[in-house]
Each structure stands twice: as structure tokens, then as C-alpha cells.
Amino acid sequence: MVYLDNAATTMRKPREVIEAVIHAMETAGNAARGMGEAALWSSRSIFEARMQVADFFNVKRPDHVIFTSNATEALNIALNGLFEKGDHVITTALEHNAVLRPLYRLEERGDIALSIVPADSYGNIDMDAFEALIRPLTRAIVVTHASNLTGNVVDVRRIGRLAQSRGILFVVDAAQTAGSVPIDMENIAIDVLCVTGHKGLFGPQGTGCLCLRDGVDVRPFKVGGTGVQSFSKTQPKMYPERLEAGTLNTHGIAGLVAGINFIRSVGIEEIHRHEMSLTHRFYDGVVSIPDIQIYGDFSADDRAPIVALNLGDIDSAIVADMLSTSYGIATRAGAHCAPRMHEALGTVSQGAVRFSFSWFNTEDEIDRAIAALHDISRHVASGTQD
């Protein structure tokens, strides 16, 4: 199988990640919930994991690295714990439902007012629109670092400077960029960074992080056992226990750290260079196909390793199924949990076929995918697509 669905999850993991998970499953007890060697091993490994994640994203306080099950949980914790009634929040049409649905719910309850920066037909947003939308009660700007549909990258450094200058919180969903491009919370002025472990970080599914700048206060989204202050009726106030109720995924966290260490060993710039080389090779190979429509802005200097497209007016699910069953190529079709992005692109009914690339993909796999699309196009033109 040619696996080109890495924006959903990186199926091919470094061997070090697999071995770390196996070792943790054979070794780990329950962190902060015992005095045996297995429990102490877990506590030490999770402490070290916080240090590694903090260093990777330049989080000044490792205790402000909160382990979650994915970016969706990280975003829900942040968005449900940051705002007060009457706050105003700005987001964009590029967002995944992991951002949109929590904000919609808060808006429907009357807890926040919400403004959305629109996208054009290339999937770009007007960067000047953020400042124009700021109000006296604007509490936060929430943006994705890169669209999971088009791969367009947002200038988060520019938004971060704007938010910082206006005393507004800056929340970034880095599900599609963490591990592929460097992210420095301090340099970009990110207050809240939400990442998932199972994509560019090469970690197991069920892992993620919520990273907070010092001074950012988040109310607990869930409460329960933490292994400390057990006689208190309320959740501990100190971090990370404040936001980490229940047993952590020690096995997955071990794999996540192994993924981060793999990225360090290869070099994040080298990983990004390879992924961009594959992205442009694929784009150049398919752009001339008759009736092909490719979405996103490929004139930009930087982007996520994603190419979304359609062939004529064929439903995207049919093309993806043909790629899978006839050519052994795994992609993703449909709406990709990005409804407003599809509205901007005009693909609400058709969806789009998304190809997404990773360090472990090869030029030969890209060429096979290019050849498959050319072949499908010829079959469509001749009326033999079935």
C-alpha cells in the first residue's frame, strides 16, 4: 500500500517509537499513584517527557505542558477554560471542527461573541482582517497554523505580534505543523499551543499536548483523581495536575517522546525539506491533468505537505475509492472536518481528495500516485471510470 493519508495520522512510525511503547507497556505502573518501582518509573518518565516537550516547543515552564489524548481535547480544555461571559473571540474559516464546534457551542450558550475571518477561493485569509475585527472585549484569537485541507500556512508570527501588542490571548492549533516545521512559543508569542501526537510528531494515537505560557490561566475542563490533594473537594490549583485528571497515557507518552527524539535526530528542517520536495513533485506531476482542480495557494513559499484536488465533477469519495481498490493508494476524501473551508472553495457537495505526505514517503510512491491519477483521468475521459 502507498500510504498518503499522513494528515489524518502517520501510520508509518519510527522503530524507536514502537520500541518505546512496548518498553513502557512492560515497565510502567501508574504515575503519582504508588511507591513501587513501576509507579516511580512512570512518574520519572512523564516528568522527563514534559521536559522534552517543553524544550521542543520552547515552553518556559515544563509544568505548563499538559498531556492530552489529542489536539481536539487540548483545544476543548483551552477554549472551555479561558473565557468569561461576554468575551469576544476571533477565529478563521480555515479551522477544523476541533476549533469551530467548541466555539459554536460557547456562542450558542451566550458565553462569547464570535467573529470569523473569511477565506478566499484559494483558501487564503486577509491578515489585515484580524486587527479590523478586534473589539474592546476581544479576549483571544484562535487560528490553525496550517489548513488540514489546503495545506496553506498561516503567518502565526504576525498574528502573535498583533495579539501581544493588544493584550489578546493567542491560541494556535498546530495539529498539521507540529513536527514538520519549527514552533517556538516565545518567539511567535503563542499563549496556548495545541498539538496532537499521532501526526507529524510520529507518536501513537491517543496522545497530544496543551502548552501554556506562564501566566495563562485555564479552568479545569474535567476533574477527578490526580494522585495529590485527595481530600480536597476541588481540583488542585497547581499545574499540571490542574488540567490532568485521571490516569495518563504513559505508554503513549513514551512513544510521543521517542517520536520527538527521532525528529531531533533527523533534523526538523530536513524533514520539512523532504516533505516539501514530495509535495511539489506531486503537484508538478498532476497539475496538467485535464479537468483537474487543485485547491490551495501553491505560490506561497511555505506550506504543509498536503495537496487536495478533484477530477472533473466526480465525487471525491469515488476517486479515493478507485485509488485504494485499483492502485493500492490510501488517501482521504470528503469534508475533512473543515466545513467553512469547503464553503470557500466551492466543494461542499463534492468534497475533495486529500494527498498528504510524510518523512517516510518516497519519490517512487509519489510517482505511482501521479500515474494513478493520470490513468483515472483517461478512464474518465473515455467513459470507463467504473
Residue pairs with C-beta under 8 A, 6 or more apart in sequence:
1 328
1 329
1 330
2 327
2 328
2 329
2 330
2 365
2 368
2 369
3 11
3 12
3 330
3 361
4 329
4 330
4 331
4 355
4 356
4 357
4 361
4 365
4 369
5 11
5 330
5 331
5 332
5 354
5 356
6 199
6 200
6 305
6 356
6 357
6 358
6 361
7 148
7 176
7 199
7 304
7 305
7 306
7 332
7 354
7 356
8 199
8 332
8 356
9 198
9 199
9 205
10 198
10 199
10 200
10 202
10 358
10 360
12 358
12 360
13 202
13 203
13 204
13 255
13 259
14 202
14 258
14 259
14 262
16 258
16 259
16 261
16 262
17 202
17 203
17 204
17 255
17 258
17 259
17 262
18 255
19 258
20 254
20 255
20 257
20 258
21 204
21 251
21 252
21 254
21 255
21 258
23 254
24 45
24 250
24 251
24 253
24 254
24 255
25 251
27 38
27 41
28 38
28 41
28 42
28 45
28 250
28 251
28 254
29 36
29 37
29 38
29 39
29 40
29 41
29 42
30 39
30 42
30 227
30 247
30 250
31 39
31 42
31 43
31 45
31 46
31 227
31 247
31 248
31 250
32 39
32 43
32 226
32 227
32 228
33 39
33 225
33 227
33 247
34 40
42 250
45 250
45 253
45 254
45 257
46 67
46 248
46 250
46 253
47 62
48 257
49 67
49 253
49 254
49 256
49 257
50 62
50 63
50 65
50 67
50 240
51 62
52 257
52 260
52 261
53 59
53 62
53 65
53 209
53 211
53 256
53 257
53 260
54 60
54 61
54 62
54 64
54 65
54 211
56 260
56 263
56 264
57 178
57 183
57 184
57 185
57 193
57 195
57 209
57 211
58 184
58 185
58 186
58 187
59 65
59 185
59 193
59 211
59 212
59 213
60 186
60 213
60 214
61 212
61 214
61 239
63 238
63 239
63 240
64 211
64 212
64 213
64 214
64 216
64 239
64 240
65 209
65 210
65 211
65 240
66 74
66 77
66 209
66 210
66 211
66 212
66 239
66 240
66 243
66 244
67 207
67 208
67 209
67 240
67 244
67 248
67 249
67 253
68 74
68 77
68 207
68 208
68 209
68 210
69 206
69 207
69 208
69 249
70 196
70 197
70 198
70 205
70 206
70 207
70 208
71 98
71 173
71 174
71 175
71 194
71 195
71 196
71 208
72 98
72 196
72 208
73 208
73 210
74 194
74 195
74 196
74 208
74 209
74 210
75 98
75 99
75 102
75 171
75 173
75 194
76 98
76 102
76 221
77 210
77 218
77 221
77 222
77 243
78 171
78 192
78 194
78 210
78 218
79 99
79 102
79 103
79 106
79 142
79 171
80 102
80 106
80 219
80 221
81 218
81 219
81 220
81 221
81 243
82 139
82 140
82 169
82 171
82 192
82 216
82 218
82 219
83 89
83 106
83 111
83 112
83 139
83 140
84 139
85 110
85 111
85 112
86 112
86 113
86 137
87 111
87 112
87 113
87 137
87 138
87 139
87 140
88 112
88 113
88 114
88 115
88 135
88 137
88 138
88 139
89 103
89 106
89 112
89 113
89 114
89 115
89 138
89 139
89 140
89 141
89 142
90 114
90 115
90 116
90 117
90 130
90 133
90 134
90 138
90 140
90 141
90 142
91 99
91 100
91 103
91 114
91 115
91 116
91 117
91 141
91 142
91 143
92 116
92 117
92 118
92 119
92 125
92 143
92 144
92 154
93 116
93 117
93 118
93 119
93 125
93 340
93 341
93 343
93 344
94 119
94 123
94 125
94 143
94 144
94 147
94 150
94 152
94 154
94 338
94 340
94 341
95 142
95 143
95 144
95 173
95 338
95 340
95 341
96 144
96 148
96 173
96 175
96 337
96 338
97 337
97 338
97 339
98 173
98 175
98 337
99 142
99 144
99 173
100 339
100 340
103 112
103 114
103 142
104 114
106 112
106 114
107 113
107 114
112 139
113 135
113 137
115 133
116 340
117 125
117 126
117 129
117 130
117 133
118 125
118 126
118 129
118 344
119 125
119 340
119 341
119 344
120 126
120 344
121 344
121 345
121 346
122 150
122 152
122 295
122 296
122 297
123 147
123 149
123 150
123 152
123 295
123 296
123 297
123 341
123 344
123 345
124 152
124 297
125 154
127 155
127 158
127 159
130 141
130 159
130 162
131 162
134 166
134 168
138 166
138 168
139 168
139 169
140 163
140 168
140 169
140 170
140 171
140 191
141 159
141 162
141 163
141 168
141 169
141 170
141 171
142 171
142 172
142 173
143 154
143 156
143 159
143 171
143 172
143 173
144 154
144 172
144 173
144 174
144 175
144 176
145 153
145 154
145 156
145 172
145 173
145 174
145 176
145 177
145 181
145 183
146 152
146 153
146 154
146 176
146 177
146 303
146 304
146 306
147 154
147 176
147 296
147 304
147 306
147 338
147 341
148 175
148 176
148 304
148 306
148 336
148 337
148 338
149 295
149 296
149 306
149 308
149 336
149 338
149 341
149 342
149 345
149 352
149 354
150 295
150 296
150 297
150 306
150 308
150 341
150 345
151 176
151 279
151 296
151 303
151 304
151 305
151 306
151 307
151 308
151 356
152 296
152 297
152 300
152 303
152 304
153 177
153 181
153 300
153 302
153 303
153 304
156 170
156 172
156 188
156 190
157 187
157 188
157 189
159 170
160 170
160 188
160 189
160 190
161 189
162 168
163 169
163 170
163 189
163 191
164 170
164 189
169 191
169 192
169 216
170 189
170 190
170 191
170 192
171 190
171 191
171 192
171 194
172 183
172 188
172 190
172 192
172 193
172 194
173 194
174 183
174 193
174 194
174 195
175 194
175 195
175 196
175 199
176 199
176 200
176 304
176 306
177 183
177 200
177 304
178 195
178 196
178 199
178 200
178 201
179 199
179 200
179 201
179 202
179 259
179 260
179 263
179 268
179 271
180 200
180 268
180 271
180 272
180 275
180 304
180 305
181 268
181 272
181 302
182 268
182 269
183 190
183 193
185 193
185 211
185 213
186 213
190 211
190 213
191 212
191 213
191 216
192 210
192 211
192 212
192 213
192 216
192 218
193 209
193 210
193 211
193 212
194 208
194 209
194 210
194 211
195 201
195 208
195 209
195 211
196 207
196 208
197 203
197 204
197 205
197 206
197 207
197 208
197 209
197 252
197 255
197 256
197 259
198 204
198 205
198 206
198 207
198 208
200 358
201 256
201 259
201 260
201 263
202 258
202 259
202 262
202 263
202 359
203 252
203 255
203 256
203 258
203 259
203 260
204 251
204 252
204 255
204 256
205 252
206 249
206 252
207 249
207 252
207 253
207 255
207 256
210 218
210 243
212 218
212 239
218 242
218 243
220 235
220 242
220 243
220 245
221 243
222 245
222 246
223 234
223 235
223 245
224 235
224 245
224 246
225 245
225 246
225 247
226 235
226 236
226 241
226 244
226 245
227 241
228 236
228 241
229 236
229 241
235 241
235 242
235 245
236 242
263 271
266 359
271 359
274 359
275 305
275 357
275 358
275 359
276 302
276 303
276 305
278 305
278 357
278 361
278 363
278 366
279 303
279 305
279 306
279 307
279 357
281 363
281 366
281 367
282 307
282 355
282 357
282 366
282 369
282 370
283 294
283 298
283 307
285 366
285 367
285 370
286 292
286 294
286 307
286 309
286 370
286 373
286 374
287 294
289 311
289 373
289 374
289 377
290 377
290 381
291 311
291 312
291 377
291 380
292 309
292 310
292 311
292 373
292 377
293 309
293 310
293 311
294 307
294 308
294 309
295 308
295 309
295 310
295 345
295 347
295 352
296 303
296 306
296 307
296 308
297 303
304 356
305 356
305 357
305 358
306 354
306 355
306 356
306 357
307 354
307 355
307 356
308 336
308 352
308 353
308 354
308 355
309 352
309 353
309 355
309 373
310 316
310 319
310 347
310 350
310 351
310 352
310 353
311 319
311 353
311 373
311 376
311 377
311 380
312 380
313 350
314 350
314 380
314 385
315 333
315 350
315 351
316 333
316 334
316 347
316 350
316 351
316 352
316 353
317 333
317 334
317 351
318 385
319 333
319 353
319 376
320 331
320 332
320 333
320 353
321 333
322 376
322 385
323 329
323 330
323 331
323 353
323 369
323 372
323 373
323 376
324 330
324 331
326 372
327 368
327 369
327 372
327 375
329 368
329 369
329 372
331 353
331 354
331 355
332 353
332 354
332 356
333 351
333 352
333 353
333 354
334 351
334 352
335 342
335 348
335 351
336 342
336 351
336 352
336 354
339 348
342 348
342 351
342 352
345 352
355 369
357 366
376 385
379 385
